[in-house]
Amino acid sequence: MFIAYAVLVVVLSLLLVFSAVPDITRDPKITEGLKALGVPDSWFLPLGLVKIAGALGLLVGIAYRPLGIAAAIGVVLYFLGAVITHLRGGDKKGSATPAAIMLLAVAPLVLGFATV
């Protein structure tokens, strides 16, 4: 079970980092969509940094499980907020990606508890 946990953590961490880069670099493809949902410009850098912090917490959690569990909870809540933001903005189709990442983040959370 530990191997499954570690693999999921690495995959989710890579996904978070790749997701954070457009936020931090203000890629117009991403920022325009977020602006249309009402996300202020000043939030892009902090949102990207939170994703990177989540990725680092998950990776450190391989060695120190309580941090990994806390990071997984944070990632689930982050993407729950993203789903809610998309739905409130009337972007039902756009909520699929954050919903999928949120569900993916539940797996390391459950496996983190199972491997403590």
C-alpha positions in Angstrom: 0.0 0.0 0.0 2.9 2.3 0.7 4.1 2.0 -3.0 0.7 3.0 -4.2 0.7 6.0 -1.8 4.1 7.1 -3.0 3.3 6.7 -6.7 0.0 8.7 -6.3 1.8 11.4 -4.3 4.5 11.8 -7.0 1.9 11.9 -9.8 -0.3 14.4 -7.9 2.7 16.6 -7.0 3.8 16.7 -10.7 0.3 17.6 -11.7 0.2 20.4 -9.1 3.5 21.9 -10.2 2.5 21.8 -13.9 -0.8 23.4 -12.9 0.9 26.1 -10.8 3.3 27.3 -13.6 0.6 29.0 -15.7 -0.8 30.7 -12.6 2.6 32.1 -11.6 3.7 33.1 -15.1 0.2 34.5 -15.8 -0.4 32.4 -19.0 -3.2 34.2 -20.9 -4.9 31.0 -21.6 -5.4 30.4 -17.9 -5.7 33.9 -16.6 -8.5 35.0 -19.0 -10.6 32.1 -17.9 -10.0 32.8 -14.2 -10.7 36.5 -14.7 -14.0 35.6 -16.3 -14.9 33.6 -13.2 -14.2 36.7 -11.0 -10.7 35.7 -9.8 -8.7 38.9 -9.2 -5.3 39.4 -10.8 -3.6 39.6 -7.4 -4.6 36.0 -6.6 -2.7 34.3 -9.4 0.7 34.2 -7.7 -0.7 33.1 -4.3 -2.8 30.4 -5.9 0.2 29.0 -7.8 2.3 29.1 -4.7 -0.3 27.2 -2.7 -0.3 24.5 -5.4 3.5 24.3 -5.1 3.3 24.2 -1.3 0.8 21.3 -1.6 3.1 19.4 -3.9 6.0 19.9 -1.5 3.9 18.9 1.5 2.8 15.7 -0.3 6.3 14.8 -1.2 7.7 15.4 2.3 4.7 13.4 3.5 6.2 10.3 2.0 8.7 10.4 4.9 6.6 12.2 7.5 3.0 11.0 6.9 1.2 13.6 9.1 2.4 16.4 6.8 1.4 14.4 3.7 -2.1 13.9 5.2 -2.4 17.6 6.0 -1.2 18.5 2.5 -3.6 16.1 0.9 -6.5 17.7 2.9 -5.3 21.1 1.7 -5.2 20.0 -1.9 -8.7 18.5 -1.7 -10.0 21.7 -0.2 -8.2 23.9 -2.7 -9.7 22.0 -5.6 -13.1 21.9 -3.9 -12.9 25.7 -3.9 -12.0 25.6 -7.6 -15.0 23.5 -8.4 -17.3 25.8 -6.5 -15.8 28.8 -8.2 -16.4 27.3 -11.6 -19.9 26.3 -10.8 -20.8 29.7 -9.3 -19.3 31.4 -12.4 -21.6 29.3 -14.6 -18.8 27.2 -16.0 -20.1 23.7 -15.5 -17.9 22.2 -18.2 -14.8 23.9 -16.7 -15.4 22.4 -13.3 -14.5 18.9 -14.6 -10.8 19.3 -14.4 -10.6 20.6 -10.9 -13.1 18.0 -9.8 -10.9 15.2 -11.3 -7.8 16.6 -9.5 -9.8 16.8 -6.3 -10.9 13.2 -6.6 -7.3 12.2 -7.4 -6.1 14.0 -4.2 -8.6 11.9 -2.1 -6.6 8.8 -2.9 -3.3 9.9 -1.2 -5.4 11.2 1.7 -7.0 7.8 2.2 -3.8 5.8 1.6 -1.9 8.2 3.9 -4.2 7.3 6.7 -3.9 3.6 5.8 -0.1 3.7 5.9 0.5 5.6 9.1 
